[in-house]
Amino acid sequence: MARILLTGFEPFGDFATNPSWDALELAQARGLLAGLDVTLARIPVVYDGAFGVLQKALAQSNPQCAISFGLHGGLRGREADTIYIETTARNRDGANKPDNSGQQRPEQPIEPGAPHALPATLDTAAIVTALQGAGFVARTSDNAGAYLCNHLFFRGARALQGQIAYGFVHVPPVKSMGGNLNLEQLARAVALIARTAAASAGLAGS
């Protein structure tokens, strides 16, 4: 059975909830992830703590594949019905808003001396194709922003280079937040993403 780690973020800013986490919980509760050995981890929206929670979850679950999910509600140019599969983690902080601890970072490298960018190692094209085939609006993106989503994506990609498939997915707001998808639909989408990622990585039981 394929071991996979899925992470989502806690609420942040003006959002009272975060569908990147809620959809994962619902997918697991509904049995949509059956057949996969899944570990879920909820990531704090805090620069100084986000990667540490991911590291702990990786150490505890020893996954063969990992996917981090985040909400694209505040990213410019993002469409309310679209799931974005990120292809590139960038070595930069610099969002114009504070994290949940009140810390706001100026534009700066996440890790000085590290590469400017790192690729996702998931099969992003296969994931987009699977989502579109199931009726979802999905596309790839090479810009995950400069806030906690990109921060976690880069730190995770840096740590997991050459070890396991890892990537990041930006989900849209749900209907209660002004989006087009309800949470049930998004739960089906994240389960499909997990299954497709596991299958594309050639993991048994996916």
N, C-alpha and C positions, 0 to 999 in steps of 0.2 A: 504493500500500500504506500503510495507516494506521500512523503512527509512535506508539508508546505506550511510556511508561516505567512499569515496575512495580518497586516497592521492598518489601523485607522486612527485618526486624530480625535482628541477631545474637542468640545466646543471652544470657540475663540471669538474675540471681538463682539459684534452685535448678534452673533448666532447663538441661540439658546440650545441648539443641538447640532450634531455633525453627522450627516448621512454617510460619510466615509467610514465611520465606526458603526452606526446604527444598522447599515445594510449588511455588514459582516455578521453582526450578532443575529439579525433576522434570518440570514441565509443559513447559519448554523442551526438555529432553533427550528427552522422549517425542514431540515434534513436535505437541503439543496447541495450540501458539501459531502454527502454520504459517499463512501468509497475512497475518500482522501483522509489522510491522517493530518488533521488541521489543528494548528495552534493559532489563536488570536491574541493580539497584543494591542492595547490602547496607548497611544503615544501622546505625551503632554505637549502642548503648544508652547514650548519653552526652549530657547536656544541651548541653554546649559544642561538640559535634561533629556531632550528627545532621543539623541543617538544612544545614550546610556541605556534607555529602556529597550531600544532595538537590540543592542548588544546582549543584554540579559536574556531577551527572548530567543535570540539566535543560539546562545550557549545552552539554554535549557531545552530547546526543542530539536536542535541539530537538524534543521530542515534540508531538503534536497532542492528546494526552490523557495523564493520569498518574494512577496509583492507588497508594497506599501501603497495605501490609498489616501487621498486627500481631497478636500473640497475646493473647486475652482471658483467659488462664488465671488471672490474679490479680484480675480484676474481680468485685466482689460482684454476685450475682444472675444471672450469665451461665450459660447452660445448656451442657452439654458437647457437645451435638450441633448447636449453632446457629451459623450464620454471621451476623454482625451488620454491616449496611451503615450506616455512621455518616452522619447527616445534618447534624450541627452541630459545628463546631470551636469550642472555648471558650478564651478568653484567660485561662488559669489554669494554673499549676503547683501542686504541693502534695501529691504522693503521699507516703505514709508509708514509703518505701523509697528507698535510694540507687540511683544509676545505676551503671554498670559501672566508673566511675572513683572511686566512693565518695561522690560528691556527692549530698546530699539537699536538695531545695529546700523552703523553707517555702511556705505558701499565699501566692501573689503573682501579679500579672499576668505573662504571658509578655512582653508588649510594652505598657508603660504608655502610656495615651493612645489605644491602638488599640481597635476595637470589642470589646464583651464577647463577641460570638459572630459566627461567619461560617458561611454555609451551604456544604455540599458542592455542587459544580456538576456532578457526575455525575447521571445519571437513576437515582436510587436505587430508585424504584418499579419501573422496568424490570428492574433487576438482581435485585431480590427475586423478581419474577415469573418470570424466567428460571431462577433457582436452584430455586424451588419446583416449576416445571414439570419440572425434571430430577430431582426426587426429594430434593433437599436441604432441610434445615430452615433457613430464612432469614427475617430480619425487619429492619426499620430500627431504629435506636437514635439517641437525641439526646444521649447521654452517653458520650463516649469516654474518661472517666476524667480523671486529673490527672497522669499519668506521661508517659513518652516518646511513647506513641502519640498522645495528644492534643496534646502539645507539637509534634511534627512536623506533625500535621494542621493545627494553627493556623498555624504558620509557613509551611507550603506554601500553605494557602488564602489567607493574607495576601499572599504574593508573587505568586500566580497569578491574583488577582482580575481577571476580565474578559479573561483571555488564553486559557487552555485549560481544558477540563473536568478537574477534580481532585477526588478524594475519598479516603476512608479506609475500609478493611474490617477488621474484627476476626474472625480465624479461631479456631476452637476448638482445644484440645489434640488431638493424634492419639492413637490407641489405646495406643501405647507410653508415653503420658503420662497415661493414665486417661480419654481421650476416647472417642468412639464412631466417628469416622471414621479410616480408615487414610490414609497419605500419598498413595497412588494416588488415592483418592476426592477428597482435598483438592486435588490437582493438577488434576483435572478441573474442580473448582469454581472455582479461581482462573482457569483458562483461559476458562471460560464467563463469568466476571465481566469479564475483559478484552475478550472479543469483544462482549459485550452493551454495555459502556461505549462501545466504539468505534462500534458500529452506532448506538447512541442519539445519539451526537454527530454522526452523519452523515458519518463518515469513510470515504473510498473504500477498498475492499479489505477491509472488516471483515465 
